[in-house]
Amino acid sequence: MNVERWKKAAAFHGHECPGLAIGFRAVEAAERELGMDWSEDEQLVCVTENDACGVDAIQALLSCTMGKGNLVFKPTGKMAFSFFARKSGASVRVYLKAQNSEGVSRADWQQALLTMPLDDVFAFSQPDFDVPEHARLFASVACAECGELIPEHRARMQDGKMVCLDCFKDYDRGWFR
């Protein structure tokens, strides 16, 4: 394990924890499988299926960020990360298969995650979706209700006017739940 990189991830996240260890190991898995270790722009893309601690390791160590457009959130709640190398076309999905045994402390579980072979930590497969498109810039429109600017692709039509998601009143009759 690269202790300096672990310290960098922990400093970014604010503390050490098993969740951060999962993300740290996902970074190692992406590097091993794709041969990439840093993304100056959008050369490397991560689609995370969770919004847990491990995502911070991916941001700190691979420079995949939402602001840059190469960190995409797909909210399945699964402890899975799909990585795409745009230039080579290579991709990999890593899914946490290791499970904490009952009675194992958080500290011991964290240590186990950091020292187990990658193939014992994750199941590897190909993503079942294509690499997300490059980040795009959108024109801003003012919400007809609150007046705040929103990107046009997030606006909704309501009573013939463009409104933001906060002001939009969804029509739901309750039978589709």
N, C-alpha and C positions, 0 to 999 in steps of 0.2 A: 504494500500500500504506500502511496506517495503521501507522506505526512504533511508536507507543505500544501499540497492541493486540498487535503482534508481540512486543514486549518483555514484555508481561503474560503471554502464552502461554509464552514461553521461560522466564520466571521460575517459572511454575507447573511446567513440565516439568523444569527444571533445566539445560537447554542448548538451543542451536539445532541443528536437524538437518533433513534432507529429510522425514523422517516427520512432524515437527511442521508443516512447511510444507504438507504434504498436508492435515492437519487444519485448519490456518489457512485454507486456500483453501476447504475444505468448509464452514467457517463462513460465509465470504463468499458461497458458492453458496446456502446455506440462507437467508441474509439477503436475497439478491437474489430468489430464487424465492418465498419465503414472506412477505417483508416483516416479519420478526421479528428481534430482535437480542438478546434476553435473556429468560430464563424464571424468573420469581420462584418459581413453583411447578411445575405440570406443563402449562402452556399450550403449551410447545414440547417435543416428544419426539424423541429421536434413537435410532434402532436402529443400532448399529454392528456390522458384520460382521467386525471384527478387534479385537484388543486391543493395537494398536501405538501408537506415539508420537502420532499425530494425534488420538487420543481425548482427550489432555490439552488440546489447543487447544479442543476442543468443550466440555469441562468448564469451562475457565477463561473462555472468551469468551461462551458461551451459557447457562451455568449448568445444563447437563444433567448430572445426576449419578446414580449408582446409588443412593445413599442417599436421594435425593429421589424416585426412582422414574421419572425421565424420561430415563434413559440405560439402554438395554436392550442386552445383548450377545447377538447371534445368531452363533454361532461357525462361520461358513463359511470364514474365512480370507481373504475377498476384501477389497480395499481399497475398500469401499463403505459409505456412510452413508445411511440413510433418515431424513428429517425430516418431522414431522407438526405442523401448527398446529391444535390442538384447536378453537379458536373458529371459525376460518374453514373448517376441513375440508380445507385445502390440504395437499398432501404432495409430496415429491420424493425420488428416490433419485439420489445422485451416486456414480459409479463412476470410479475413476482410470483414464483411458485413456492418459495421457501416459506414455511409457517413457523411462528413462534410456539414452542411447546409450553404447556401449562406449567406455571411455576418458575419460568425463566425470567430473571429480572430484565428491566429495560436496558441496563448497562451490558449485561451478558448477551442479550439479543442483538444490540448494536454491534458488539465486538464480533459476534458470529457472522452477521451480515457483511462486515468489513473484511473478514478473513476467509469465508467460504469460497470455493471455486465459483466463478461466474455461472457455470452451467448448473450448479446446485441452487443458485439464487434465482435465476430466471429461466423461463421457457422462451425459446426464440422461434419466431415465425416471420412471415412476410405480412406487412399491413394489408388489410382488405380494402384499401382505398388508395388513390393516387396522391402524389405529393401536392400539397395545397399550392394554389397559384401564388405568385409574388404579391406582396402587399401593394394595394392600390390606394391612390389618393382620390377622395370624393369631394364634390362640391358641397358646400354647407348651405342649408336652408333654415330659415327661422320657423320655429313652431308657431302655429297660428294661435295657440292657447297661451303659452308661457313666454314666448318670444326668444327663448334660448336657441342658439345655433346647434344643429345636428347634421351629421353627414347624411346626404340624401338617401343612401341605401338603408338607413335606419328609420327613416320617416314612414309614417302610415297615413293613409287617407281616412278622414273622419268627417262626415257631413260636408264633403267637397273641399276640405282644407287639409294641408299637410300638418301633422302633429308629431311630437316626439313620443317615444314609448312610455314616458311617465304620464303624459296627458291622454294617451290613447285609452279608450274604454272598450275593452274586448267584448265581443258579443258571444256569450256562452250560455246556452240553455241547459247545460248540466248533464246531458246524456252521453257525452263522449269521454267520461272519466273512467 
